[in-house]
């Protein structure tokens, strides 16, 4: 590993360093790095180091690599579990801020770090990427992509981005203006960019790409604006060429699932794929979530199950062909997106399952060999169902379905869900899955809405949020039994991190970053970062020391306009990245 902090006299000539590195990994070596293009700000023009190479083997075995953070969910299993043990329940009270990076923008921040050999890569809203020294926070380079002036009105949920993927010598980012950009990980120079869609239709990209089987895989956002069709696309990492693409709803009347959309409603049905999926290498399967159908809140105009909305899709990794699916909320009336992550677990009964906390307010155990449901339990207060039928199909409470002629009150959960998009964590140490939850409800009155290209396609005359709370809950991953709950006064608006140090890290809308005991939920430490937290915590090592990182900055999603008004009055806007370590 080559550190920027080495004295100049000890630094190797680039060609010599390249030869030495080649003994360890396979990489393309150059005597000189290319000059970066316009838009890239290299703060140390004389600084030369070879990119930290990320191989397929490193990605495959990320669960055994405690030092780095290479995937959205830490590993292909999506556990968000780190085996690092320097920070524990015994010394976590000594955790202090080591450095902070202000992103310099006021928009919401939904990101997280990606880390290789002490080099930290993080995105900010407004299409920004930063490369940083993990020990000092010193900026190595930054990339900024200008946004089109007419993009703002098309944005669903603020100008957010959820992170970058690393592969070989490159950094991959999906952009708001519907591009995937590949950057040189040493300099930030643009290697290639690929246009994926048309932002003028309301389509955008906000998710962290998934690198699997030598491909860069991304999903789109924007189904609620103009009814854009959901798409999952696999790209060649060398040049951005499309390898395969899967549509998440029918695009023609002869599609096998078109009949699940009455009156040709599939034509404007949405079903975006806006969160990062994962990869099951043993079965060569990509697992990817699909969001709500459109129009929101008016299921009467699109009767049927509306496949494949609100589902997890199991895709053949080589072709993108759908092997099977599981649908959580057929004919969704409430905007209960099914995008949320799945966590792959071999449970204590020997079953190969995925565990999924859904916005519809339930936690599921699904057999990942065939898509059959083992059990379903509530995460928070739920009243839109009266029970479940075969294969955990929900039995809808007719009194909680939006109508044209009246306001339907106290529908639980709220459209942000019993669990929003913020990812859960699983600890193989405790066999518990940790869920950030929301307890709230909403009042809705539906209305007829005409579809218009590139415009919001919502069908609510009244949409009101009711008082809320939230927190973190722990469930047995084998049985679904709730083990503990740690309530808070605000919705849970951050992802979670579990560690072998017997800790679970979480953030909240008031800016508190907390460490909980993984077996009881007892709060062991907390620190206020000065602004609400909407990003995800990660942990890594740099120079042999463990650090914990959190991206902060409130807003994003429907929570902001609906229930954040009072909270935002006493909260700062803006955001950044804060990194913690043990006091010296």
N, C-alpha and C positions, 0 to 999 in steps of 0.2 A: 504494500500500500504506500502511495506517495503522498506526503503531507505538504501542504503549503507552508507550514510553520518550520520546515527544515531550513537551516542556515544556507545562504546562497552558495557557499563553498562546497556544500555537500550535495547540492542538486546535480543530477545527472544530465548530460547532454540529451536532448529529446530522442535522438536515434539510439543511444545506449539504453535509455530508460525503456524504450519501445522493445528492444531485444530482450531485456530482462523480464518485462511483463509477458512477453510471448511464451516464456517458459511456464507461466502459470495459466494463461488463458489464451484463447484464440482471438485475435483482434487485427484490424486493419491499421497499420502504422504509417505515419507520415513524419518527415523531419520537421515540418512546420505546420501549425494549425492554420486554416484559412482565415482571412480577414472577415469579420462579421459584416452582414449587410446593414443597411439602414433599419432602424427600429430596435437594434440590439445595442445595449450600452455595456461595454466591457470596461469595468472599473480599473482593472490592472492589465494594461496592454502588454506588459513585459512578463506577466505571470504565465509560465508554461508547465502544464502537467497533463499527462495522458488521461483521457477519460476513464472513469471507473467502469469497467466492462461488466455488463450483466448478461449472463449466459442463460440458456434454456434450463440447464441443470440447476442453477441458482434459483430460478423461478419455481422449478418443480419442487425443490426442497427448502422453500422459504420457511416452512414450519419448523425446520431444524436449525435455522439461522436466526439466533436471537439478536444479533448485533445490528442487522439491517431491517428496513421496512420497505419491501419491494412490491407489495400488492395493496389494492384498496383495503381488503380485509386482512392484511398481514400475510396470508397464505392462500392457496387455492381452496382450502377448507372454509375460508371466510371467518375464522374464529376470533380475530382481533385479540389473540392471546400471545403474550410474549413470555419466553422462558427466562428473561433477565431477572436477577435476584438481588442486585445491589440495593435497590430501593424496596424496603419491606415495611410491614406493619410496625416494626420496632424502631425504624429510623425515619419514617416518612415525615415526621414533624420537623425534620431538618431540611426539608425541601424548600428551596428558595429560587427566585428568578435568576437565571444566569445571563440571559440576553433577550432582547425584544426587537422585533422588526415591525415598524409601522408600514402598512401597505400604501398609505398616502391617498386613500379613496374613502368615501363615505358609504358606499353600498354595502349590502350584506356580504358575509364571508362564510362559505359552506365548505371550505377546503380542508386539506390535511397534508402532512409532509410525506414525501417519499425519500428514503435515505439509503445511500450506498457508501460504505467505508467512510463514514463521518461527513459526507457531503449531503446537504439537505436541499431538496428541491420542493418548492411550494408555489401554488398559484394564488392569485388574488382576483377579485372581481375586475371587470374591465380588461379581460384577456391579458393578464400579467403573469410572468413566470420569474421566480427568483432562484438563483443557485447560491448557497451560503455555506460557510464553514460551520460545522456543527458545534465546535467548541466555543468560538468567539462570536458567531453571528455575522462575521465579516462577509460582505457581499462580493461574490466572485464574478457574477454577471447577472443581468436582467434582460428580459425580453418583453416588449410591449407591442401589442397589435392594436392599431387604431380601429375603433368601432365605427361603422357607418352612421351618419347623422340621423337617419330615419329608422334606426333599429329600436329605439326606446319604446315606442308604443306597442311593439310586437312582443316584448318580453313578458313571459309569464310571471317570473318570480325573482326579479331583480337581476343584475348583471353578474351572476355568480359563476364560479367554476369549482369543481370538486377535486382537482388534483391532476398530476401527470403520471404517466407510466414510463418506466425505464427499460430499455432493451438494447443490448450490445452497446454501441457508443452514442445512443440517441435518447432524447427526451420527447415524449409524445403528448400533445395537448389537443383536446377538442375545443373549438371556439364558438362563441356566441353567434358569429356570422357564418355558421355552418361550414367550417373547415376543420380538417385535422392537419396539424402542423408537426413536423419532425424537426427537432433542433439538435445540433451537436452538443453533447453533454459537457464538453470542455469550454466552449466559447459562447454557446447560445446561438450560433449561426444557423440560419434556416437551411436545412438539407432538402426538404421538399414540403409542399403543401397540397392538399387535395380538397377541392370543393365538393361538399356532400349534399347540399340542398340549396334552397332559396329562402333567406331570412325574411324576405318581403311577404312570404306566405304565413309567417309566424313560426316557422321551424327554426330551432336553435339547438346547440349542443352545449351541455353543461357538465357531463359526467367525466370521471377519470376513465381513460381507456383500459381495457383488459388485454394483456399480452398472454397468449396461450397458443401452443402448438406452432410457434413461429409466425403468428399473425397478430395484428393489432385490431381489436374488436371494439366497436363503439355503438351506442344507441342514441336515438334522437329525442328531443323534447319538442313540444309545441302542438300536441294533439288538441288542446283546449282552444287554440287559436286557429281558426280556419279548418278544424277537423283534419289536420295533417296526419297522414298514415304513419304509424309507428314502423321503424326500420332498425334492424340489427345488421351491421355491416362488418365484414372481415376484410382487412387491407393487408397488402404486402408491405412489411416494414421498411423494405429497401427503397421503395418508390411510390407508395400510396395507391397502387393499382388494386381495384376491387377483386377479391377472391370469391366471395359469395355475399349475398344479401338476402335477408329474410324479412318479409312483410308480416306485421303482427295482426293484421285483419285482412279480410278479403279485398281484392282490387278488381274483381270481375264477378258477374252474376253466376258463372259456372264454377266458382270456387266452392269446395265442399262445405265450407262454413258460412257461405253467404246466406243460407236459409236461417241462420241464427240471428240475423239482422232483418227484422220485418220491414217491408216497404222500401227496400233498397237502401236502408239507413247506413249500410256499410260504406257507402260512398263518402260520407262525412263523419265517420265513426271514431276518429282519433286513435286511442290505444298506443300511446308513446312508449318508448323503451328507455326512459331517461335516467336510470341508475345503472351502476356497474354490475355486471353479472360475474360469474365465476366458472371454473373449469374442473370437471371430474375426470382426471386423467385415466383412472382405471376403466372407465366405460367410454372414454373419448367423447364426453358430452359437455357442451356449454349450457349452463343454467342461467336464464335471463328473465327478469321480471317485466311485465307489461302493465301499463297504467289504465286509467278509466276510459270508458267509452264517452262519446259526445253525441248530442249535447248533454251537459251535466244536468242533473236534477229533474229530468223529464223522460223517464223510461217508457212512457206511453207511446212515443213516436219511434221507438226502436225495440219493440217487443222481441223477446227471445233471450238467449244466453249472451249474445254479443261476443262471440269468440274471435280473437283470443284475449280480449280485454281482461284486466284484473287477474292475470294468471302468471304462473311461472312456466316458461317453456324449456323443455329439454331438447337441445339441438344437436344434431350430428356435427361434431367439430370440423369435419373435413368438407362438408357440403352445406351446412346451415339448415338442412332438412329437419322439420319438427318430428321428433320421435314420439313424444307424448307431452301432455300438459296437465297442470292442475289449476282449476279456476276457483278462486276464493269467494268472489262476489258476483254471481251471474246477474246480468241486467242491472248493473249498479245504478242506484238512484241517488247516491249521496257523495260521489267523488271519492270513494274509498280505493284509491290506486292500489294495484297489486304489485307495484314495482319493488317493494322492499326486498332486501337481501335475503338469501338463504344461507344457512350455516350447515355444512356437512358434518354429521356426527355418526360414528358407529356406537350405538347406544348400548346400555348395559344388558339388554336382551339379545344382543348380537345383530340387531337390525341396522341396515345401512339407510340412514334417513337424512332428510334435510329438515331443519327447524326454521320456521318462518313466523315472525311477528308482523301481522298485517294491520293496515290502517283500519280495517273493519272492526278492530277491537279484540282480535283473537290470535292466539298462538297455536301453530299447527306443527304436527310431526307427520311428514310425508315420506313414504318409502321411495327412495330415489332410484330404485331399479324399475319401477312401474308406475309411479305417480299416485299410488293408493294412500289414503289417509289412515293413519294409526289413531290419532286423537286430536281434539281441538278443545281449548280452554280459553276463558276470557282473560284479557290483559287488564282491562279497565271496565268501567260501567258500560253495559251494552243493553240496548232495548230494541234494535232494529230487527232482531231475530227472536223467534219463540223457541227455537231448537234447531236440530240438525238431522237430516235424513241420511240416506245411503251415501257412503264415501264423503261424509262430512258436508254434504250439500246443505246450505242454510235454508231454513224455513222462515220466510219473511213475515214480519209483523205488519199487516196491512195498515194499521193505524199510524205507522211511521214512514209511509211512502209519501213523498211530496205530491201535492194536488194543485189544480188550478184555482179551485173555488174557496180555499181556506188556507190559513197558515197552520202548518203542522208543527207543533211545539215540542221541545225537549227531546230531539232525536239524538240518541247517544250510540256511538261517539260522534264528536264534531267531525267535519270533513277532513281536518288534519289527522284524525284517527285516534284510536287508542294508543297507537305508536305511529309517529311520523316517519319520514325517510331516514332519520338518523339511525345509524346501524347499531345493532345489538352486539354482544360479545359472548363467547363461550370459553369456559375454563376446563381443560381436561383434568385439572387437579381436583376440582370440586364436583365435576359433572353437572354444573349448573349453567344455564343460559341467562344472561342479564339483559333486561329489556328497559329502555327508556320509555316511560308511559305518560299519557295525557288523560286526565279525567275532565271531560267537558261535554257539552251538548249544543245543539243548534236548533233554530227555528227556520223553516223553509216554506215558501210558497212558490210553486212552479209557474212558469208562463211559457206560452208558445213563442219560439224564437226562429227567425228565418236565417238560414245559413248564408254567410257571405264570405267570399274568399279573403283570407288574411285578417279576418276580424274575430274577436272573441265569440265563442260559441257556447255561452252559458244560458241556462233557462230558468233563472230564479227572479221572481218579482221581489221576494223578501229573502234575505240571507243574514241571519243574526246569530252571533256567538253568545253563549251563556257563560257564567263564571267558571273558572278553571282552576285546577291544581295539576300536579304531576309528580314525577319522581322516578325512582329506579326499583324494579322488582326482579327477584331471582326465582327461576323455575327449574325443577328437575327435568333434564333434557330427555329422560327415558319415560317418565310418567306424566309430565305436565303439572305436577304438584307445585303450588306456590310455596317457596321456602321462606322468603322474607320480603319485606317492602320497606323502602326508605322514602317517605313522602317529602314533597317540597311545595312551596306556595305558588310556583309557576310551572308552566308546561315544560316537559323534558325536551330541550332543544339542542342537544349535542349527542354525538355518537359516544360509545363506551369503549373502554380498554381494560382488559383483564391481564394480570401478570402473575408469574410464579412467585412474586413477592407477597402473595396473598392479598392483592389489592385490586379494586375496580375504580377506574378514574372516570369522572363524568363532569359535565358543565351544565350551567343553567342560564336562563334568560336574564337573570340579574347580574351575571358576570362571575358567579362563584364557580371555581374549579376545585373539585373535591376528590379525595381518595377515601374509598369505603373498604371495610373488611369484606373479603369475598364470601365468607361463610355466614355472616350475620347482617351485613349492611351498615354496621356501625361506622359513623364518620370519624376518620382518623386525622384528617388534615383538610384545610381548605384555604384558598387564596382568591381574592377578587381581582380580576384582570382589568377592571375599569370599564368594561363594555360587555354587553350580552354575548353569550357563546352559542354559536350555531354550527361550528366546525367539529372535527373529530380529533380526539387525542391519539397520539402515537408515542412510541418509545424506541430508543436506539442507543448505541454506544458510539463514542468518539474519543479517541486516545485512551481507550480502556475504561471510560466512565459512562455510567448510564444517565440518560437524559429523558425527560418527558416533555413533549411538545403539544401545544394546543393553539389552534387558529381561533381567533375571537372576532366578533363583529356581528351585531344583531340584525335581524330582518330576514327577508327572503320568504317565499311561500305565502300561503294564505293567512298564516297567523298574524303577520304584520298588520294588514288593514283591519282584520276582524277583532282581534283581542289584544293587540300590543299597544293600543293608543295610550292607555294610562301608564303602562310600563315604560313606554318610550319617553314619556315626559320626565322620568327620573333616570334615564339611561343615556349614555353618550353614543353617538353614531361613530362610524369609523371602525377600523379593525386592523389586525396584524397577527403576528406569530410570536408567542411567548414560549421560551424554553426554560425548563426548570432542571436543577440538579441539586445534589446534596451539598450543604454548606461545607466549606473546607475546614 
